Amino acid sequence: MEKDKDLACYEAYKEYKVSCQKTSCRYWINYDCNQNCTLIAAKDGPKTLQEIGDIFGVTRMRICQIEKSIKDKLLNFEQDLNI
């Protein structure tokens, strides 16, 4: 039930264009441009590696490393399913 409440709140923040102050929320980020919400940031459309790095406070290169790791995991998962 709590999970549903968290998912619904971001819609209100986006609609009223106010920043979320609920730092205990698992979707909260310290990034005012997207009302401090990763869900709002994700729905704003494609972002460059630099923009994603800025949101999470890491370098573009670190985002690139994370992206590669995820792609490798997905590829391995896909290969395991085809066995």
CYANA upper distance limits for C-alpha pairs under 8 A (distance plus 0.5 A):
  1 MET  CA      5 LYS  CA      7.09
  2 GLU  CA      6 ASP  CA      6.89
  3 LYS  CA      7 LEU  CA      6.86
  4 ASP  CA      8 ALA  CA      6.73
  5 LYS  CA      9 CYS  CA      6.78
  6 ASP  CA     10 TYR  CA      7.66
  6 ASP  CA     25 CYS  CA      7.75
  7 LEU  CA     11 GLU  CA      8.28
  8 ALA  CA     12 ALA  CA      7.80
  9 CYS  CA     13 TYR  CA      7.05
 10 TYR  CA     14 LYS  CA      6.63
 10 TYR  CA     37 CYS  CA      7.52
 10 TYR  CA     39 LEU  CA      7.50
 10 TYR  CA     40 ILE  CA      7.31
 11 GLU  CA     15 GLU  CA      6.54
 12 ALA  CA     16 TYR  CA      6.55
 13 TYR  CA     17 LYS  CA      6.09
 13 TYR  CA     18 VAL  CA      5.78
 13 TYR  CA     19 SER  CA      6.92
 13 TYR  CA     20 CYS  CA      7.12
 13 TYR  CA     35 GLN  CA      7.38
 14 LYS  CA     18 VAL  CA      7.40
 14 LYS  CA     35 GLN  CA      7.71
 14 LYS  CA     40 ILE  CA      7.34
 17 LYS  CA     35 GLN  CA      7.60
 18 VAL  CA     35 GLN  CA      6.51
 19 SER  CA     32 ASP  CA      7.03
 19 SER  CA     34 ASN  CA      8.06
 19 SER  CA     35 GLN  CA      4.32
 19 SER  CA     36 ASN  CA      6.28
 19 SER  CA     37 CYS  CA      8.47
 20 CYS  CA     28 TRP  CA      7.98
 20 CYS  CA     35 GLN  CA      6.24
 20 CYS  CA     36 ASN  CA      6.12
 20 CYS  CA     37 CYS  CA      7.43
 21 GLN  CA     36 ASN  CA      8.12
 22 LYS  CA     28 TRP  CA      7.53
 23 THR  CA     28 TRP  CA      6.22
 23 THR  CA     29 ILE  CA      8.20
 24 SER  CA     28 TRP  CA      7.72
 27 TYR  CA     37 CYS  CA      6.14
 27 TYR  CA     38 THR  CA      5.81
 27 TYR  CA     39 LEU  CA      7.22
 28 TRP  CA     36 ASN  CA      6.00
 28 TRP  CA     37 CYS  CA      5.33
 28 TRP  CA     38 THR  CA      6.77
 29 ILE  CA     36 ASN  CA      5.36
 29 ILE  CA     37 CYS  CA      6.18
 29 ILE  CA     38 THR  CA      6.83
 29 ILE  CA     55 ILE  CA      8.02
 29 ILE  CA     56 PHE  CA      7.76
 30 ASN  CA     36 ASN  CA      5.95
 30 ASN  CA     55 ILE  CA      8.08
 30 ASN  CA     56 PHE  CA      8.37
 31 TYR  CA     35 GLN  CA      7.36
 31 TYR  CA     36 ASN  CA      5.32
 31 TYR  CA     37 CYS  CA      8.06
 31 TYR  CA     55 ILE  CA      6.41
 32 ASP  CA     36 ASN  CA      5.62
 34 ASN  CA     38 THR  CA      7.98
 34 ASN  CA     40 ILE  CA      6.35
 34 ASN  CA     41 ALA  CA      5.76
 35 GLN  CA     40 ILE  CA      7.77
 37 CYS  CA     41 ALA  CA      6.82
 38 THR  CA     42 ALA  CA      6.51
 39 LEU  CA     43 LYS  CA      6.75
 40 ILE  CA     44 ASP  CA      6.87
 41 ALA  CA     45 GLY  CA      8.32
 42 ALA  CA     46 PRO  CA      8.25
 47 LYS  CA     51 GLU  CA      6.36
 47 LYS  CA     52 ILE  CA      6.91
 48 THR  CA     52 ILE  CA      6.86
 49 LEU  CA     53 GLY  CA      6.58
 49 LEU  CA     60 ARG  CA      5.71
 49 LEU  CA     61 MET  CA      8.42
 49 LEU  CA     63 ILE  CA      6.68
 49 LEU  CA     64 CYS  CA      7.35
 50 GLN  CA     54 ASP  CA      6.63
 50 GLN  CA     59 THR  CA      7.56
 50 GLN  CA     60 ARG  CA      5.24
 51 GLU  CA     55 ILE  CA      6.82
 51 GLU  CA     60 ARG  CA      8.49
 52 ILE  CA     56 PHE  CA      6.94
 52 ILE  CA     60 ARG  CA      8.01
 52 ILE  CA     63 ILE  CA      7.72
 53 GLY  CA     57 GLY  CA      6.13
 53 GLY  CA     58 VAL  CA      5.24
 53 GLY  CA     59 THR  CA      5.67
 53 GLY  CA     60 ARG  CA      5.72
 53 GLY  CA     62 ARG  CA      8.12
 53 GLY  CA     63 ILE  CA      6.62
 54 ASP  CA     58 VAL  CA      6.92
 54 ASP  CA     59 THR  CA      7.85
 58 VAL  CA     62 ARG  CA      6.90
 58 VAL  CA     63 ILE  CA      7.77
 59 THR  CA     63 ILE  CA      7.07
 60 ARG  CA     64 CYS  CA      6.76
 61 MET  CA     65 GLN  CA      6.75
 62 ARG  CA     66 ILE  CA      6.73
 63 ILE  CA     67 GLU  CA      6.55
 64 CYS  CA     68 LYS  CA      6.70
 65 GLN  CA     69 SER  CA      6.72
 66 ILE  CA     70 ILE  CA      6.70
 67 GLU  CA     71 LYS  CA      6.68
 68 LYS  CA     72 ASP  CA      6.65
 69 SER  CA     73 LYS  CA      6.75
 70 ILE  CA     74 LEU  CA      6.66
 71 LYS  CA     75 LEU  CA      6.60
 72 ASP  CA     76 ASN  CA      6.65
 73 LYS  CA     77 PHE  CA      6.56
 74 LEU  CA     78 GLU  CA      6.55
 75 LEU  CA     79 GLN  CA      6.68
 76 ASN  CA     80 ASP  CA      6.64
 77 PHE  CA     81 LEU  CA      6.85
 78 GLU  CA     82 ASN  CA      7.05
 79 GLN  CA     83 ILE  CA      7.25
